[in-house]
Every structure is written in C-alpha cells, then in structure tokens.
Amino acid sequence: MTKIYDFDVKALSGEVLSLSDYEGKVILVVNTASKCGFTPQYEALQALYEKYRDQGLVILGFPCNQFGGQEPGGESQIKQECLINYGVTFPMFSKVDVKGRDAEPVFSYLVKQLPGLLGKDIKWNFTKFLISREGEPMKRYAPTTKPFAIEDDIIKLLS
C-alpha cells in the first residue's frame, strides 16, 4: 500500500527530497499561491509551524498556478515572496499541478485518499491535507478553512 513517505518531491532549491524525511511527523500539505485572496494564510500557517514544530508538526507548501494564474513567478520569486512577505520558514517545494493528468503524484494520492465534498479534484489554492505520524491521510480542509481552525486536529495527532 502506498504511503505519503513513498513520494519524492522537488524543493524550491531544485533538490529532490523524499517525503520519508518527514516520517514520524504530523504533516500538513498545502497547495499555495502568492497572488490569491487566501495568500494571507501563509502568516497563520507559519505561526502554527512555529508553535508546534518542536512537537513534530511540519507544513509542506506546494505552489500551484492552476487556479486563476495566481502563482505566476518562478522558484526564486516564490521563495522571496514567501520569506519577505510572510516570513515562511516551513519547507516549500517547486511549483506543481495539483489536478489533471500532470498532477504532482503526492496530490493525486491525497485526493484519492481524501476526496472532497464535491468530487476528488482540488478546487482552489490553499486546500489542506492533514497526515498522521504514521503517514495516514486523516482529513482534508477547504481553502476557506483558516489554519488555526484545524489546530485542535493537529494537537490530537501530535499527542
């Protein structure tokens, strides 16, 4: 059976990393965009990361330009905007597709495991997937769900 740890992903730096590096952590996977109405969620995501990273939380950001062209920049621009505008220090990865035939395999896996209310496809930026320490996808959250609204779920998985 496939687990989240079976996937390799490309960091913003271009380095290929294995998600097995995060084995034993609670993982929150988020598809992000720098020019989206939900972009200010970066701030709350960073705050959650800072609050719980020492207890085992990691947030993985995957920029995506599939929704309204809201992530038009390249890797260096994405990195700059995340760091300068929002102080993001959680891991960010290369820009990916999250739906369609060219979807990043991690997202194909996650939507299969946790289909949304209106079908499997991710509908917009800042869709979030919470994964247990054992690598099991536990819950999917809509883009409108603010990061601190899922804090209780994170705490339960960290316990």
N, C-alpha and C positions, 0 to 999 in steps of 0.2 A: 504494500500500500504506500502511495506517495505521501510524503510529509513536506511541510514547508522547508525543512532542512535540506531537501534534495535538490534545491534550485541554486544556480549560480546567477549572480546579477552584476551589473557593471556600475561601479561607483562614479560619481561626478568626475573624479580624477582620471577615469578610464580604466582603472584597475578592476579586474574581475574578482569578485568575492563570493564565497559560499555562504548561504544563509545558515549553514551548520555552525558558523562562527557565533550565532546567537542562541544556540541550543541551551536550554535551561532558563531562558529569559522569557518574560511576558513580552510579546511583540505586538505593536500597533502599526499596521501597514496603512499608509495613506497615499492616495494619488493627489498630487498637489498642482498648483498653478500660481504664478506670480501676479497675474493681472485679473484675478477672479474676485467677485464680491465676497467670497469666503476666505480670501487670502489672509485677512487678519487672524484667522485661526492659527496661523503659524505661531503667534505670540502665546496663545494658550497651550498649544502642543509643546512648545519649548518649556513653558512653566511646568507642565505635567512631567516632562522628561527630567527636568532639574529636581523636581520634588521626589520622584520615585526611581530614578536610575540606579541609585545605590542599593535599592531593594530588589532590582532585577528587571526594571522596565526598559525597553528600548523602542524607540519610534523610528520607523523606516519610511522616508519620504521618497516618492517616485513622481517626479514632474511629468505632466502629460499635456499635450497640446490639442487633444481631440475634441475639446468642448469649447467652442467659440474662439479658438485660436488664442487662448488665454495664457499660454506658455510659449511665446514665440522665440525667446532667446536660446542661445547655446549654453553649454555646460558652464562656462566661466561667468556668463551673465546671471544664470540661475544661482550659482554659488554666491556671487556678490550680492544679489538682491536678498537672498535668504539671510545671509550673515549681516549685512549692513542694515537692512530694514527691520529685521525681526530677531537678530541675534541667534539664529538657529545653529545649534551645535550637534543635534542628533544626526545620524547618518542620512545623507541624501544620495540618491542614485541618478544615473543618466536618464534623460527623458525617454519615456516609453509610451507605447499604446497600451491602453487597458481594456480595449474591446476590439472586436473584429478579428480577421484572420492573422493580423500581425501583432496581436496582443502579447505582451510580456507573459511568458508561461506562469509566473507567480500569480498573476491576476486571473488567468484562465482557470488555474487551480482553485483560487479563492472563491470565484463566483460560482464554480461548480459545487464547492463545499457549502457555501452560504449564499444561496440565491436571494435576490431582493424581493420585495413585495410585489413589484410589477415586472417580474422576469429577472433573468440572471444578469443581464448587461448592467454595467455601471452607467448611471445616468448623468453624472456630473463630477466635477472636481471635488476633492475632499471627502470622498467616500472612505470609510474607515473599516478596517478588519482587525478584530482583537483575537490574538492567538495565545493559547496557554503555554506554560513552561514545557509541556510535553510535545508541543508543536501542533496541537489540535486547534483548528479554526473554531472559535467559540461564538462570535457574534459579529454582525455587520451593522454599520451605522450609516444613516443617510448623511449627505453633505450638510444638511441643516442642523444636524446634531452637533452641539458645541462640545469641544474636547472635555471640559470639566463636567459635562452631563454624563460622561462614561467613567468618571473617577471611581465610583463605587464598584463597577465591574472590574476595573483594573485592580483595586485593592483586594477584592475577593481572590483574584488569580495570583496575586503576589503572596497571599497568606499561606 
